[in-house]
Structure formats: C-alpha cells, structure tokens
Amino acid sequence: MLRIARAALYGVAPAELMLVVLLVAGVPLPRSVVLAAEAVVAAVIVLEVAAAGLLVRERRRDGAGWWAAFRSVDRLVPERVRRLMAFDFKGLVSVGLLLVRRRHGVPPGATGLPYAGGQLTFQLAFLFAMVVEAAVAELLLRGIGAAEGLRTVVLVVDLYSILVVVAIVAACVTRPHVVSDEELRVRYGAFFDLRVPRGLISSVRLARNFNESGMVKVKDDRLSVAVSAQTNVVVELSEPIVAVRPLGGRATVRTIRFFADDPAALIKALPEPRTQP
C-alpha cells in the first residue's frame, strides 16, 4: 500500500495542479472532467489516510511512542521530495534571519566564515534580471489583452521564482562555514551541511581550483563543495566520513575541497590538528 500511495501522489498531485492552473487561467473545461478529477483526488486522500494509519499502527506495534509513530508518516513522501520541501522551508527561514541580521548555526565561541562573496554579484544580477522579466511579462500580457487569470498565474510563478532566488542568496549569507573546537562545518546554503569532527582532520591547506564542476560533487573519496566553480581550501581526514548529498545520496569521503571568501582566515581559525592517542 505504501508504494501505491506514493505512486498516487506522484501522479495525482501534478495533474491537480495543472487543472487548477487551467481553471484560474480561464480555460473552459467540461464539468464532467472537473468532477472526475475531484473524485480522483478524494479517493487519493482516502488512500493516503489509510496508508498513514497503517504506518502509525506498525510503529506502535514495534513499541514506538505516539510522536515517533506519527513521524513515520513522512515515509509516504519519498526522501528526495522531503528534502526539496526542506530546502524551501530553510530558505524562508534564512530570509528571516537575513532581515534581522542573524546567522544560523554559529554558537558562542565558534567562528563563522562566509563563502557567499564568491557568487553574490552574479546572484544579485540574476535576481535583477528576473524582476525585470516579471515586469516586462506583465506589461506584454496586458498589452495583448491576456485574460486576468492567465496574467495572475504567470505573475505568481514569476514571484515564486524570485522568492526562490532570494531564499538561496539568504541561505548562503546566513549559513556560513563554522569552525569550533569540536568540529568543522562545511555548508552550502540550505542544500548541504557536513559536520567534520576536529579530531579527524589531519591537514588543512590552501589550494585554488577554478575548474570545479557542479555544486556538490564526489569523485572516488574526494568531495568538492564549489562556489562559482571554485574551491580554495583542502581538508584531509585521517579516517573517512559519510557525506550526505543534497538529494540524499550518501558517499564516503576522505578529502574535502571547498570555498571560503577568506581561506587564510579559515585556516587560522582551525586549531592545530590533535594527535590521536
């Protein structure tokens, strides 16, 4: 039933969204089509509730408490979808943090080291272009006499896209790398967060690379977290650790390359590697 419930979500949710967009845009649809779609949605809701109930009952039989049992309901949504939803939530939280000039995950005594400067100019230029595009699209649609519903749909999509870019910028600014006595935390906005125990760091050095491919990439046992295709710090570990990629993939890594606006300050902030007993 869990597989069926997931498949139903994958199939019905996009179809229902498309139906809503068509209706808002003023596209005439046969009443029979609308009624059939709503009947399918109602059936899927019943299926999801039934599957959720089975998951809760299964967890309760295994001895879990009510809260842990209810949390198991998230298994109805695949991990990748949950992570995408988490990106949106963390991005909105980051916008709030940016407005009040606070940073996330930098406790007292720790050092937050930014990396957003390497891409901020490009991101702001891209954001400006999106704002201009939204305004031009609205003017063009008004000029050709497009239906108000269609203009509303296009405007909502444009505004949401702008909000996504603002959230990405805010997340990169408010979620810096963090160095403390216990760990090195390598991050990229809301998308990536790797905690490296300080005791596993065997060496740290400057090494500039301007030809990185991808934002978070693993090759062999080497992890790269690039900003504008750049990295400038290399951390070697005495033991491999598991890195979780943005969409949930796991990889074992022993070398970490990443970017910092001031790599020398980052290396200075790291205590000397501790000798393992």
Buried (B, 14 or more C-beta within 10 A) or exposed (E): EEEEBBEBBEEBEEEBEEBEBBBBBEEEEEEEEEEEBEEBBEEBEEBBEEBBEEBBEBBBEEEBEEEEBBBBBBBBBBEEBBBEEEBBEBBBBBBEBBEEEEBBBBEEEBBBBBBBBBBBEEBEEEBEEBEEEBEEBBEEBEEEEBEEBBBBBBBEEBEEBBBBBBBBBBBBBBBBBBBBEBBBBBBBBBBBBBBBEBBBBBEBEEEEBEEBEEBBBBEEEBBBBBBBBBBBBBBBBEEEBEBBBBEEEEBEBBBBBBBBBBBEEBBEBBEEBEEEE
